[in-house]
């Protein structure tokens, strides 16, 4: 187990497939460790897992799960307080005997850690309409108490008894990312919530961001064979809808061309004053381990920080240097001295606020570029490592030069002049035309349109056996608890 943990430290790999190695004088033979050599896919893979084993000194836990193919995989995850398990089981048992069996629409964002994306915008609208809705949010979120005063019982803390109770009485899950992020922790061996998710046929993904930057379809992100794949997907245009029809198993009826609800926030702020500059690159897992090499993700950030210190142009301007949340954690853990050196230079706060105030946004393959442009910002695509990135991603990006809605920079030395030009000029009609093809839903009414669409989905079939709570038998509960 220490070797597995050291493998994680070296590579950042959370999931480690298990193989059997047969040593021979001439050759070593490797066999996938499966429960059956003819194992076929079924939904039980998603439910199967062992209990967790704690690595106390390493603040981690291990458990074993099955992949889609039946392959056994060791998962390294964070330690979870035993009190969370107790709250979950108590909430499940009480939900079985709920007197009125009231159903709830559950809203949450990535890791249940934020309240600034489409799920929150939709929740606010549903709350105003008087729906049976619940928003799940980490209790340590800086705005949790303020939001609690506004929304009362409709806002609950992640991993609380009330959060679990409402999850087990859910009629729909409406989230800005995959529904798996509602679990107790990101990589989890949770049985009860997984069972509930499987029995719900109204898993609605509102998108963390438009799926038109990198080619996430080639990476299997929306694989319908995955048991908890969303039942319905929100898209922003016919262009994006056709990408889903071409690359996934989704049908026209399962794709909602209503546009991201939180795009409304940006559309309404198009004419507001913008005098800031934001630099935010997307997540690059392939170069965030071991060392900081020239041209790597972190090296580009340090180069940009040096640029804004050296050039007089930036002296009187607010510059937002935003690290991806995952890269910030890795920088803190693996390079604490370097993090401490630059910590004061990194942006703290809601990314939305930075984007809404920026005249220029510099990114690479991130969906934030769509939000920023909708809000009136000029976009600079910094594509110096585009060829390498596409190799690492496993496919060419969807966003190429032909449809890019901003300036393109391929060498760092050219970045400054592009920033100056874009800061001093409005959005060009050329880029506006390209953006309009990718993002058709920019009327400012995406929230209302999406809400009405989903209401039709929820109430088109009032009785669905898949959602009945007797999908969970007490014997199953007792088996999982043991």
N, C-alpha and C positions, 0 to 999 in steps of 0.2 A: 504493500500500500504506500510505503514511503517512495518507492520508485515511481508509482503512478502519479503521486503528488509532484515529484520532481519533474516528471514529463510535462505536467500541466504548467509548472513554473517556466519551463524552457520553451514550450510551444504555444501556450494559452489554449490548448485543446481541452474542451470540457468532456467530450465523448470519446472514449477509447474502445474500439471494437476488440473483441477477444478472439484470438486465434490459437490453434494447437500447432506447435512446431515439432516435427519429427526430424531428428538429426540423423544424417547418413554420412558415411565416409566421403561420398562424392557430391552430395547435394543435400540441402535442407528443404523439407516439404512443409508448406503452410496450409492449414485447413481452417475455414471459417467455423467458429464454434457456434453451432445451431442446435436447437432442440430436436430437429428432424432434418435429414438431408433433403427431403422432398417438401419442406415446409412451404406452405402457400400463405399469401397475405390474407389476414382477416383482422377485424377490429380488436380482437383480444390482445394483439401486440401492444396496442396503445395502453391497455389496462394492466398488462403484466409488468411487475417489477418486484424486486426484493425489498426488505426493510433497509433502512439506512444504518451504516456503521460509522461511528464518529471518530474523526481524527482530531482529538481535542487540541493538541499542541499546534496543529496547522489550521485550526478554525474552519474545518471542512467536514463534509460527510460524503460517503460513497454508497451507491446502490447500483444494482444491475437491472437493465431494462431490455426489451427486445426492439429491434428496428423493424421497419416494414417487412423486410424479407425473413424475419425470424432470427437474425444475427443477434447474439448477446453483446451488450455494450456496457462498459463500466462508465458511470456518470459521476463526476466530481462536482459537488454543489456546496452551497453555504450551509452552515449549521442553523437548524430551526429550533426555536424554543418549544419544549414539550407542551407548554400551556396552549400553544396554537393548535396542536393536534387535539387536545381535550376540548377546546372551544368548537372546533370543527365537528367533532363527533356528537357533542351535545346539541349543536344547532341542527345537525342532520336528523337526529332522533325526534327533536321537537317539531321539526318541519313535517315529519311524517304524520303527526297528529294535530296539525294546525286546523283549528275549527272551521275556518271559512275557505281555506285553500286559495287565498288571494294570490294572484300571480303578479310578477314584477318585471319591468324592463330594466335590465342591468346595463349601466354605462361605465366605461373605464378607458384609460389610455395605456400606452406602453408601460409595462411593469406596474400599472396602477399608481404611477409615480407623479403624474402631472394633471393639470386642469387648464390646458390652453389650446387643445386641438379640437378636431371636429366632434369627438364624442362628448366633450364638455359643452360645446355650443348646442348640440342637439339635445342634451340633457336639460339645459337651461330652458329651451323652448318647450320640451315635454313637461317640465315642472310648471311653467307658466300656463300650460293647457290643462293642468290638474291631473295628469296621468299618474298611475302607480309606478313611479320610477325611482331608481336608486343609483347614486354615483359613488363609486368606490375609489378612495384616495388614501395614499400613505399618510399616517397621522403626523409624521414629522415634516410634511410639506409646509413651507413657511406661511401659506395662506389658509391652512386647514381650519383654524379657529374662526377666521373671518368668514369663510365659506359656510362653516357650520351655522353661524348666526343667520346667514341668508337663507339656507336651504333646510335647516333643522334635521328632522329624521331622514330626509331624502339623501343626506350625505353621511356616509359611514366610513370608518377607518378600515384599511386593508387588514385582513387576518383577524378582525374582531368577530365576536359572536354574531353581531347583527349582519356583518358582511356575509358570513357563511350561511346564515339563516335565509337571507334574501336570495343568495345564489341558488340554494336548493328549491326555492319557490319561483325561480325565473321562468318567464315565458319567452324571453329573447335576450340575447347578448349583443350589444351594439358597441363596438370598440374601434379605436383608431389603429389597432394592430391585431395580430392573430389572437384568438380567444385564449390560447394557452397562457397568456400573460396575466390572466386572472388568478392563476394558481398561487399557492402559498409562497412559492419562490420560483424563480425563472426555470431552473432545472429541478423538477420535482418528481417524487414517486407517489403523488397524491392519487388515491383510488376513487374517492367519493366525488370530487369535483370533476374528474375525468369522465366518470360514469354519467354525471348530470349533463355535461357538455355533449356527450355522445347521444343522449336521449332528447336533445333539443334541436329542432330543425329550423330554428330562426337565429342562426349565428350570422350577424350582419357586420361586415367589415367596412368601415368608413375611410380607410386608408390613412396610414401615417404620413403619406405624401404621394403625389401622382406617380404611377408606375411607368414613367416614360424617360427615366434617366439611364441607369444601368439596366441590363437585361436580366431582371430577376426571374423571369419566366424560365430561362435556361437553368437556373439554380434550383428549380423545383419548389419555389416559394408558394405557389398556388396549385400544388399537386392534389387533384381531387381524390387520389388514393389515400392521402393522409386523412385519418378518420375525423379530425377536428378542423378540416378545411372549412372556410366560411361557406354558408349556404347561399348568401347573396353578397355581391360586391358592388361598391359604389365606384363609378368612373366619371371622368370629367368631360368627355367628348366622344364623338363617334370614332375618332382616331384611336383613342385609348380602348374603347369597347372592342374594336376590331382586333386589337392586340390580344385581348383576352380570348376572343372567339378563335383566333388563330393558334394561340399557344397554350390554352388550357382546355379543360373539359366543361367550362361554363357555357350555358346557353343564353340566348337573348333575354329570356324571362328572369334570369338570375343576375343580370347586370343592370344597375340603376344609373342611368345617365342624368343624374341630378346635380352633380358637382359637390366638391368638398364644402361642408357647412362653414368651416373657418376661413375659407376664401372670402366670404362675405366681409369679414373684418378688414381684410386688406383692400378690397374693392372700395369700401367706404372711406379709406384713408389715402386714396390715390392723390388727392390734391393737398394733403397736409404738408407742412414744412419738413424737408428732408435735408439734413446737413451732416450726417454721420457716414462712416464707412465701416463695413463689416467684412471680416475675413473668416470663413468657416469652411474647412475641407471635410469631406465625408470620411467615414470609417474605413481604414485599411488594415485588416487583421494580419496581412502577410508581412508587414514591416514594423510591427509594434512589439517585438520581443527581442530580448537579448542585448541589442546594441542600437545606437542611433547612427545610422550610416548617412553619408552624403546623398541628398536627394530623397531621403525617406520622409514619411509623414511629418514626424516631429522636426526634422531638419528644415523643412519648408516653413514651419511656424517660426522657428528661431530666425530664419533668414528674413521673414516678413517683419518680425519685431525689430531687427536691426535696420531694415529699410525705413520704417517710420520714425526711428530715432535719428537717422542721418539726414533725411530730406526735410527741408524747411516747410515744404507744402503741407505736412501733416501737423505742424506745431500747434496750430489754432483749431484743430478739428478733433472730434471725438472718434476714436478708432476702437471698434469692438472686435477683439481677437477671441474667437469662440472655439474651444476644443470640443470635439465630440465627447459625450459623457463616458463612453467606454475608454477612449484614449486618455482622458483625464485620470481615470482610475489606474490604468496601467502605468502612466507617467508617475503618479504618486507612489505606487507600489514598487516599481522597478528602478526608477531614477529619482528618489526623493530629493537629492541635492539639487538636481536640475530643476525639479518642480518648484522647490523653494525659491530658487533664483528668479524664476519667471512668474511666480504665482500672482503677483500684483498686476501683471500685464494682461492676465486672462479675464475675460468677461464673466461677470456674475449677474444672474437675473434671468428674466424671461426672454428667450430668444425672439419671441414675437415682437417685443418692444424694440429690440435692436433692429430688426428687419423693417419695421414700420417707420423708423426714424432715419433709415439709410438711403442716401442718394446713390451709393454704389455698393453692390454686394459681390464679393469675390468668392467663388466656390469652384468645384470641379464636377462631381457626379451626384450632387445632393439634390433632393427634391425641394429643399428650401428655396432654390432658384425660382421655382414656379410661384411660390407664395410671394417672394420679394418682388418679382416683376408685376404680379397682379396688384401689388400695393404701390406701384409707381417707381420702383427702384430700377436703375440700370444694372445689368448683369455682366460680369466678366467670368468667362469659363477658363480656368487655369488648368490646361490639359498637358502639362509637361510630361507626365508619366502615363498618358492615355493608352499607349500600346501595351505597356506592362500591365496596367490595370485590367485591360480587357482579357489578357492572358490569365491573370489571376481570377477574374470573375468567371472565366470559362466561356465567354461569348462577347461579341462586339456590343457596345452600348447601343441602346435605342436612340439616345440623343446624339446625333452626329452633326457635322458642319452644316448639312443641307437644311436642317430644321432648328438649328440653335438660334435662340432669341437674345443673343448678346455677343459682345466681343470675345474673341478667342485668343488666348495667350499660350504659347508653347515653350517659351523660355522665360525664366525668372527676370532676366535683365530687361525684358520688354513690359513687365507688369506695371511699373511706375507710370510710364507715359500713358498707358491705357486707362489707368485709374484717373489721372488728371483730366484726360479727354472726357471720360464718362461723367466725372463730377461736374464738369462745366457745360454739359449738354443734356437736353431732355431725351426721353426714349424715342428712338427712331421709328418712323412708320414701317420700315422694313422689318424690324424686330417685332413690332406690334402685330403685323400680319402673320408672322410665323407663330407667335404665341397664341393667337386666336384660333388657329387650327388645332392646336394641342389642348387648349383650355377653352371650350365653348361656353361653359357655364360660369359666366362672370357678371350676371345681372344684379347680384347682391341679394338674391332670394333663394340661394342654395339650401339654407337651413329649413325654411318653410317647405320647399319642394321635396326635400329628402324626407322630412318628417311625414308629410302626407303620403308619400310613396310607401314608407315603412308601415304606416298605419293600415294601409290596404293589405300588405303582406300579413300582418299580425292577425287581422280580423277576417281574412278571407276564408279561414277554416277554424272555426271556434273550437272544434273538438278534434284533437289529434292524439291518438294512442301513444305516439312516441314521446309525448310530453307528460304523460301521466306519472305521478309520483310513485305508483306501484312498479315502475321500471326498476326501482331499487327495492329489492326484497330485504327484509331484516336479516335473513340468513346470509346474504351477500355482505351486508354491513358487518355482521359478526365475523365472517370469514376474513374480511379485509383488516378488521381491528386486531384479530389474532395474529 
